[in-house]
């Protein structure tokens, strides 16, 4: 009885997803996402401005300024585009997206490094330190944000509001500003931690959006010629996910151990204070 019930529920879920898939205008979504891979001066102006605003917010320890930089940053466009490119096997779109991301990362780090060198404020703030020790929870947050963003893009349900929330939740631009700060102050560990957080968010968004696009019916048939197989895409994404999971799990374990040690010390001190010898 139970297997029949499970089979029935799976069939109902497939029917429901098939119905929702038919409502998605796949070609329109592909055109819109491909349009997010820009190389215009406006894109790079907004990118550099977002990076500098994030850096100033980090240096002055202002949460509001850092959030403002997240909303301004246009970097989410190429990242979502790379996820769709992996889903439909469009190598040309993937190259454009990854080229835009690489250029964006380089420019943001370069500009924030130069500004950090001339800035009178160089002490690490709590906002900076909060972005140098990512753990597995940051990966989960980015994956959930990627799912929500891709679903909103495909269904057009509250897309503008959802995209704003996704930009704040994933925070792809402040970690790059942390990298620039770390390089500008000769603190490579801070720079490495910031880049690990960015790379974590990047891979998680690509992975989760790729899964959503696949569920929504995007296939290699939507492009004239798919240049690589689903197995290749799965191996690439799975390898990247496994690669970043190792340091993230390690960081989480270390953080938990530190918390447990602090609680143990606090408990011992409390016992000695309550029962002085």
N, C-alpha and C positions, 0 to 999 in steps of 0.2 A: 504493500500500500504506500509506504513511504517513498520508494523509488518512483512510483507512478506519479505521486504528488510533486516530487522534485522535477521530474521530466515535464510535467504540465506547467509548472511555474517558469521553468527555463524557456519553454515554448512561448508562453505569454510575454516574457521579457523580450525575446527575440522579435515577436510580432510588434510589440510596442516600439522597440528601437527601429525596426524597419519603417514603421509609420512616421516616426520623427525624422528619420533619414530622408524620406521622400519630401519632407517640408523644407529641407536645406537646399539653397541655391548654391551648389558646389562651385560652379564656374565663377559666380559673383564673389564668393568668399576667396577663391584663389586669386582673383584679380585684386581684391582689396588687400589681402595679405602680401601679395607680391609688390603692391604699391608702397608697403611699409618699408621696403628695402630702398632707402634713399641715399643719394650721394650728393645732395644739393648743399649749397652754402647755408641755407636756412637750418637744415638738419644739424650740421656741424656747429653752427652758432648756438642753437638750443642745447646741444650736447655739452659744449664747453661751458656755457653759462650754468647749466645744471651741475656740472662737476665743480665749478668754482663756488657756487652757492652751497653745495654740500660741504666743501672744504671749510668755508667760513663758518657754517653751522657747527661742524665738528670742532674747530679751533675755539669757538666761543661757547661750546657746550649747549647749543640751542637746539632743542628737539624740533621746534616749529620750523626753523630754517631748514633743517635736514629733511623734514617731510615735504616742504615746498620744493626742494631740489628733486625729490622722488617724482613729484607730479609733473615737473617740467621736462624731465629726461625723456627723450624719444627712443631710447635704446631698446625698449620692449618690442618695438616693431620688427627689427631684424631678428630678434630672438624667436618670436612667434613664427616668423617666416621660415626660419631654419627648421622648426618643428614640422610645419606643413610640408616643406621640401623633402624631409625624410619620409613622411607618410606616403606621398605620391611618387617618390622616386625621381624628383626633378633635380638633376645634378646642376643644371644651370642656375636655378633659383637657390640651391644650397650654396653654390660658390659665391653668388652675389651676397647672400645673407651672411655667410661666415667672413667674407672680405669686409663687409660693412662693420661687423662686430669687432674684428681684429683692428681695423682702423680706428673705431670708436674707443676701444680699450687703450690703444697706444696714445691717442691724442689726449684723452682724459688724464691718464697717468703722467704724461709729459707736462701738460699745463699745470696740474696740481703740484707736481714736484717743483717746478720753477717758482710758483707762487709761494710754496712752503719755504723755499730757500730765502726769500726776501721778507717773509712774514716775521714780525717781532714776537708773535705768539707761537711757541713751539712745544709747550708742555702737553703731554697726552691727557686728554679729558676723558670723562666717563663715557661720552658718546663715541670716542675713538676706541677705547678699550673694549666697548661692548661689541665691536665688529672685528675683533682679531682672534676670537676663539669660537668658531662655528662648531656646532655639533649636529648629531643626526636629526634633532628636532628642526633645525633650520632647513634641512633637506625636505622634511615632511611639509613644512610651511610653504616652501617654494613649489612643491609638487601639487598641493591643494590649490594654490593660487593659479598655477598653470592650467589646472583642470577647469576652474571657474572662468578664467579668461577665455579659454578656447570654446567652452560651452556658450558663453555670452556672445562671442564672435559669430558662432555658427547659427545661433537661434535669434540673435538681435534682441534678446531680452535684457533691458536695462544695461545696454552695452557700455554707455558712457560712464554711468555710475560704477559699474563693475570694473571697468578698466582702471578707473581711479583707485579703487580699493586694491586691485591687484598690484598696481604700481607702488603703493605704500607698503603692502605686505611683503613683497619680494625684495625691494630695495637693491636694485642692481647698480645704481650710481654711487651711493655713499661708500661701499667697499672699495671702489676704484679710487675714490678720493683718499681713503685711508692708505692705499698703496702709495699714492703720490706723497702723502704726509710721511710715511715710513721711509721712503727713499730720500725725501728732502731733509729729514732729520737724522739720516744714517742709522735707522733702526730696522734692519732687514726682517726681523721676526714679526714686527707689526705689519710691514708690507706684505710678507708672506701670508699672514693670517687674513688680511683684508682680501688678498687675491683668492685665497681658498674659499672665502665666503661668496665672492662673486662667482667663482667657477661652480660652486655648489648650486647657487640659484640658477645659473645658466643651464647646467645639465638637467636639473630637476624640471625646469619649465619646458625645455625641449622634449624631455621624456614624457611628461604628463600631457602636454598639448598634442604630441604625436599619437598617444593612446586615444585621446578624445577625438581627434580628427579621423582616426581609423574607425572608431565606433560610429561616428557620424556619417560613414559611408564614403570617405575619401579613399580613392584607390589609384593605382598606377594608370588605370584606364582614362583618368582625367587629364593626362598629358599625352602628347603625341608619341614620345618615346621615353620610357623609364630607363635610366642608365644603371640602376643597381637594384638587386633583389631585396625582398622583405627580410630574408635571412641575413644579408649583409647589414641592413639597417639595424636589425635587432642585436647583432653582435657588436656593432659600434656603440650603440646606446647602452647595452648591458655592460660592456667593458668600461665605459666611462663612469657609469653608476657605481660599479664595483670598486673602481679606482678611488673615487672620492669618498665612498662609504667607510673605507678603512681609517683614514685620519679623523673623520667625523665621529665614528664610534669610539675611537681612542680618546678623543677630547671629552666626549660625554662620560666615559668611564672615569677619567681623571677628575672631572668636575664633581661627579657623584662621590668619589673617594674623598675629595677635599671637603665636601659638605658633611659627610659622615664623620670625618676626623674632627671638624670644627664642633659638631654636635657632641661628640664623645668628650672632647676637652671641656666644653661648656658644662656637660653633665658632671664630670669629675670635679671641676671647680665649684659647682653648685653644692655638691655633696660635702666638700671640705668646708665651705662657708656655713652650711647648715649644721655641721657636726665638727666644730673646731676641736683640735686636740689640746 
